[in-house]
Structure formats: C-alpha cells, structure tokens
Amino acid sequence: MSLNDSWLFLQQGVLSGLVTGSVYALLAIAIVTVFKTTDVPNFAQGEMFMIGGYVALTLLLIVKWPYAVVIPLTLVIVAMGGALFQRVVMERVTGSKGVGVQLVIATLGLAYGLKGLVRQTGLGDTPRSLPPLVSGDAVLIGDAVLTRLDIAIFMVALVVMALLYLMFNKTRIGKAMRAVGMNPRAAQIVGIRLSHIRMLVWALSGLISGLAALLIAPKVLITPDIAHIAILAYAAAIVGGFTSLPGAVLGGFIIGILENLVGLFISTNAIVVAPFLAILLTLIVRPQGLLGGKPQLKKV
C-alpha cells in the first residue's frame, strides 16, 4: 500500500468513523445515564433502539404518515415505553427489595420480550431501511468522500449531545438526575423523588434510542437482530468510562473510528473483533475508562 493510499484510507476511516461513532455515542450516553442513576446496566438498550426503528418504519411505510409526524411520534412512543417499563417493572422489583441481579434480569426480560414481539408481528420477516430525509449525494472532504446524509447524521448527533449537556448542567431536572446518580439517599433527603427521576431517566434513554434509530435507519437494514449495535455502545461506554457522560461520547467516537480503520487497513472480517480488543486493552491499562475517574468503594 502506497503512502497516498494510506493517507486516503486514514481520512476516510476517521470521517466515516465520526459518523457511525456519533450514533454509538448517543446510545452510550443512554446506557451511562441509566447506570449512573439506577446502578443497573440496561441490557435492553439495543432492543429499545430496534423498536424505535420499527415504530418509524410502521408509521412511515405502512400507515403512510409523513416524516413531520413520524419523527416526534416515534420519539414519544419509545420514551413512554421506557418510562412505563421503569414504573411498572423496575419500580416494583426495587420496592420488593430486589437486588441488582434481579433488576438486570428484568432488563434482559425486556430485551427478549421486545425482540419476540417484533418477530411475532411479522415486521421482522423482511429487512427494510427508512427512506432518507437528506439526499445521498457525495461530498468531498479532503480526499475522503461522505454523503450529505452522513453529514446530517453527524451534525444532528452533535446538536443532541450539546442539548443533553445543557440539560444536565443548566436545568433543574438535569441537576436532579445528576444528584440521584451521585448520592440517591442525599438527593431524597433534599426532596427529590427517586422514582420520578428514575422514570424520567428511562424515558430519556428511550428517547435517545429512538433518535439514534431514526438517524442510522436510512443507512442500514432494520431487522430484529439490529439490536446488536448496543454491544458497540457498551464498548464505547466501557472505553470512555462507564460513569462518565463525556467519556461515553469519547468512547463512541473511538469505537467508530477504530472500526472503520480496521476495516480499511486490515480486513472487514476483523471489524467485529476490534471493539472487544478495545475493551480488553482499556480494562488492562485503565479499568475505569479513559474519563472514568478513580474507582470508588461504596459502603454498605
């Protein structure tokens, strides 16, 4: 491989990686937000993402509603689904003195339930993609080529990340979520309703999942197995730091770029291995993640 080819591949890998990494970063933010607030990893994050894709697909291609209706309705439906699951299932398990393992199993139950629901409806029999809102015309950036859709995905994801940052740092709800994540008992003492905040966090997780599905669905085929993208989001969260929202963003971009560079420089068959190698390397060198801070012991 010549130097010119290597430089071209590097540019293409980085730019394409930023696009896919922005979607991983959004899902990683959802995972980290739920974990920080409830101490429970949400193993149904990928299935919530999948449901967002199928809700949009149903409304757009079967019901024949326009995107102007489909986008907000999809976000509301997936967000309400997340909030309902927290209130009906997770809150009851917590109220009955359920331990962390039982809460994790509840999220696994949601994952299998959502996947089974899609398969039973027959929607998953034929892989489909959403029609793009933005044209797929090529845009030359340096020596690399992206589409207008790629640029739109990246820009929308960045705007959403900025809005989430403002919400967590400038609004009462965001500050309450952070307080519950730092010290639930102290937050409760000052008048914050834990159940209310946790329901909002699950709703936010669903909303982010629905948005991520709307962004990436025009580029990929929607199937019941598309939920595997959550593995990459988990890799992003682990690499960046499982308790750090900025780390989730950084980890998403790292995983996205790494995937694309490995596919271009080594082999497309090696892409599936790259995230796991990144996880292993991170756990060996810095177990708390790049921006995870120092490990802390909790008193019980």
Disulfide bonds with the S-S distance in Angstrom:
none
